[in-house]
């Protein structure tokens, strides 16, 4: 078995990710990972740099984006205040790369929602369906639509949303399980396993990495203070758990043991490699 990190943020997730791409690639090589995905918040600034660095290092680059999805339409001339849900979107091939570029461009040109540090470039599900070819999608963190439905005690809504994504992306739709130490993660993971078993949707284990290692927790925390205009000494402010770094396969295997069956965990970890194996060479440089 092996593990491929499929949900990672670099410093291109501005003031939220603390990892620089050269160090991220070096860390992946150090941990013996065959591939590395980049899923910055709403942007693809690091795509070409990732491609060049990974190619030089001899590992497979996976270009992605953690997008924000709304259930309405971004074309609405009088947009309502809508919930923005996270969704990890990965390019499976050159067609997927072009579609991901298209979605990202549209989101910034037409889909901006919110103000200041809370502004987000959004897409809607009609666009996602229109440009779905060549894409792999996953449910993201607790900010995803399915995790939110689970946390709100609406399991049937969670299944309805899962069925929609399954109908659009088929076997290229995955349910993410994450464990950053909180009760909410455990509640979501257990229900994700149930949904996956019921609907025939595979799980993938991810860690939503925002920095390289456990030694970077304080630096990343200071970065969040810059983002939110707070002091480190402020008690009421945005904080992460200190576990959001690129974990090894062994660390990932230990994460879920207190609430998921061993077979579920091992399959979710192995599925990360299967996802990476689906990704083809993009062949986009110089074109």
C-alpha positions in Angstrom: 0.0 0.0 0.0 1.0 3.6 -0.5 -0.4 7.1 0.0 -0.8 10.1 -2.3 -1.8 13.5 -0.7 -4.7 14.7 -2.8 -5.7 17.8 -0.8 -2.9 20.3 -0.3 -2.6 24.1 -0.1 0.6 26.0 -0.9 1.3 29.7 -0.3 -0.7 30.4 -3.4 -3.7 29.9 -1.1 -3.0 33.4 -0.1 -2.4 34.0 3.7 -3.9 30.5 4.3 -1.3 28.1 3.0 2.2 28.3 4.3 4.0 25.7 2.1 6.2 26.7 -0.8 6.0 24.4 -3.8 9.7 23.4 -4.0 9.6 22.3 -0.3 6.3 20.5 -0.9 7.7 18.5 -3.7 10.9 17.7 -1.7 8.7 16.6 1.2 6.7 14.3 -1.1 9.9 12.8 -2.4 11.2 12.3 1.1 8.1 10.4 2.1 8.3 8.2 -0.9 5.1 9.5 -2.5 4.6 8.7 -6.2 2.5 11.8 -6.8 1.5 15.2 -5.3 -1.7 17.2 -5.8 -2.1 20.9 -5.5 -5.6 22.2 -4.5 -5.2 25.8 -3.6 -8.4 27.8 -2.7 -10.2 28.9 -5.8 -7.0 29.4 -7.9 -4.5 27.6 -10.1 -1.5 30.0 -9.7 0.9 27.2 -8.9 -0.1 24.7 -11.6 2.8 25.2 -14.0 5.3 25.4 -11.2 4.0 22.2 -9.8 4.2 20.5 -13.2 7.8 21.6 -13.7 9.0 20.7 -10.1 7.3 17.3 -10.0 8.6 16.4 -13.5 12.1 17.2 -12.4 11.7 15.3 -9.2 10.3 12.2 -10.9 6.9 12.2 -9.3 3.5 12.7 -10.9 1.9 16.2 -10.6 -1.8 16.4 -10.1 -3.2 19.8 -10.9 -6.3 20.8 -8.9 -8.3 23.5 -7.2 -10.4 23.5 -4.1 -13.4 25.3 -5.6 -16.4 27.0 -4.0 -19.8 25.7 -5.3 -23.2 27.4 -4.9 -26.6 25.8 -5.5 -27.9 28.8 -7.3 -26.6 30.4 -10.5 -23.6 32.7 -10.6 -25.3 34.4 -13.6 -28.1 35.7 -11.3 -28.0 39.5 -11.7 -29.3 39.9 -8.1 -27.6 37.1 -6.3 -29.0 36.0 -3.0 -26.8 35.2 0.0 -26.0 31.6 -0.7 -23.9 29.0 1.1 -20.6 28.4 -0.6 -19.5 24.8 -0.4 -15.9 23.5 -0.8 -15.2 20.9 -3.5 -11.8 19.4 -4.5 -11.5 19.3 -8.3 -8.6 17.5 -10.0 -7.6 17.5 -13.6 -7.4 13.9 -14.8 -5.9 14.7 -18.3 -5.3 17.6 -20.7 -9.0 17.9 -21.3 -9.7 18.1 -17.6 -6.9 20.7 -17.2 -8.6 22.9 -19.9 -12.0 22.5 -18.2 -10.5 23.3 -14.8 -8.9 26.5 -16.3 -12.3 27.4 -17.8 -14.1 26.9 -14.5 -11.5 28.8 -12.6 -11.6 31.7 -15.0 -15.4 31.9 -15.0 -15.5 31.8 -11.2 -13.2 34.9 -11.0 -14.9 36.8 -13.8 -18.5 36.1 -13.0 -18.8 34.3 -9.7 -17.3 36.5 -7.0 -19.4 36.4 -3.8 -18.7 38.2 -0.5 -16.4 41.0 0.4 -13.0 41.6 1.8 -11.2 38.5 3.2 -14.5 36.6 2.9 -14.8 37.1 -0.9 -14.8 33.9 -2.9 -14.7 33.0 -6.5 -17.6 30.6 -7.0 -19.0 28.3 -9.6 -22.5 26.7 -9.8 -23.5 23.1 -10.5 -24.7 23.8 -14.0 -21.2 25.0 -14.9 -19.6 22.1 -13.1 -21.7 19.7 -15.2 -21.0 21.6 -18.4 -17.3 21.3 -17.9 -17.1 18.0 -16.2 -15.2 16.0 -18.8 -11.7 15.0 -17.6 -12.3 16.0 -14.0 -12.1 14.1 -10.7 -14.0 15.6 -7.8 -14.0 14.9 -4.0 -16.1 16.2 -1.2 -13.4 18.3 0.5 -13.3 19.2 4.2 -16.1 19.9 6.7 -16.9 22.9 4.4 -18.2 20.6 1.7 -21.9 20.2 1.0 -22.2 16.6 2.0 -20.3 17.0 5.3 -22.4 20.1 6.1 -25.6 18.1 5.5 -24.3 15.4 7.8 -23.5 17.8 10.5 -26.9 19.4 10.2 -28.6 16.0 10.8 -29.8 15.7 7.2 -28.5 12.4 6.1 -31.0 12.1 3.2 -29.9 15.5 1.8 -26.3 14.2 2.0 -27.3 11.2 0.0 -29.2 13.3 -2.5 -26.1 15.5 -3.1 -23.9 12.4 -3.4 -26.2 10.9 -6.0 -26.0 14.1 -8.1 -22.2 14.2 -8.1 -22.2 10.4 -8.8 -24.6 10.9 -11.8 -22.3 13.6 -13.3 -18.8 12.2 -12.5 -19.5 8.5 -12.1 -16.4 6.6 -10.7 -14.5 9.9 -10.7 -16.4 11.1 -7.7 -15.0 10.4 -4.2 -16.0 10.9 -0.6 -13.2 12.3 1.5 -12.5 11.3 5.0 -10.3 13.5 7.2 -9.4 13.4 10.9 -8.0 16.6 12.5 -9.0 15.5 16.0 -12.4 16.9 16.3 -15.8 15.2 17.0 -17.2 16.7 13.8 -14.6 14.8 11.7 -15.6 11.5 13.3 -19.3 12.1 12.9 -18.8 12.9 9.2 -16.4 10.0 8.5 -18.7 7.4 9.9 -21.6 8.6 7.8 -19.4 9.0 4.8 -18.5 5.3 5.1 -22.2 4.4 5.3 -23.0 6.6 2.2 -20.1 5.1 0.3 -21.3 1.5 1.1 -24.9 2.3 0.2 -24.3 4.1 -3.1 -21.1 2.4 -4.2 -18.9 5.5 -4.0 -15.3 5.0 -3.0 -13.6 6.8 -0.1 -10.3 8.6 -0.1 -8.3 9.6 2.9 -6.9 13.2 2.9 -5.4 15.6 5.4 -6.2 19.1 4.0 -2.5 20.1 4.4 -1.8 23.8 4.8 1.8 23.5 5.8 4.7 21.0 5.5 5.2 19.5 8.9 4.2 19.7 12.6 7.1 22.1 13.1 5.3 24.7 11.0 2.2 25.1 13.1 3.2 28.4 14.8 4.3 30.0 11.5 1.0 29.1 9.9 -0.9 30.4 12.9 0.8 33.7 12.5 -0.1 33.7 8.9 -3.8 33.3 9.8 -3.5 36.3 12.1 -2.3 38.4 9.2 -5.2 37.2 7.1 -7.8 37.9 9.7 -6.2 41.1 11.3 -5.9 39.5 14.7 -3.1 39.1 17.2 -1.6 35.7 18.2 -2.6 36.6 21.8 -6.3 37.1 20.8 -8.4 34.3 22.3 -11.3 34.6 19.9 -9.9 34.1 16.4 -9.6 31.6 13.6 -7.4 28.7 14.6 -6.4 25.4 13.0 -5.9 22.2 15.0 -2.1 21.9 14.4 -2.6 18.7 12.4 -3.0 20.1 8.9 0.4 19.1 7.4 1.5 16.6 4.8 1.3 13.3 6.6 3.1 10.1 5.8 1.3 6.9 4.9 2.0 5.5 8.4 0.5 8.6 10.0 -2.5 8.5 7.8 -3.0 4.8 8.7 -3.2 5.7 12.4 -5.6 8.5 12.0 -9.0 6.8 11.8 -8.6 3.7 13.9 -10.8 4.8 16.8 -14.0 5.2 14.7 -13.6 3.3 11.3 -12.9 -0.3 10.5 -9.4 -1.2 9.4 -10.5 -2.4 6.0 -12.3 0.9 5.4 -9.1 2.9 6.3 -6.7 0.8 4.2 -9.0 1.0 1.2 -9.4 4.8 1.6 -5.6 5.2 1.7 -5.1 2.8 -1.2 -7.7 4.7 -3.3 -5.5 7.8 -3.2 -3.0 5.9 -5.3 -5.7 4.7 -7.6 -6.8 8.3 -8.1 -3.2 9.2 -8.9 -3.0 6.4 -11.4 -6.0 7.7 -13.3 -4.2 11.0 -13.9 -2.6 11.2 -17.3 0.4 13.3 -18.4 -1.0 16.7 -19.2 1.3 17.5 -22.1 0.5 21.2 -21.9 3.9 22.9 -21.6 5.0 24.8 -24.7 1.5 24.6 -26.3 
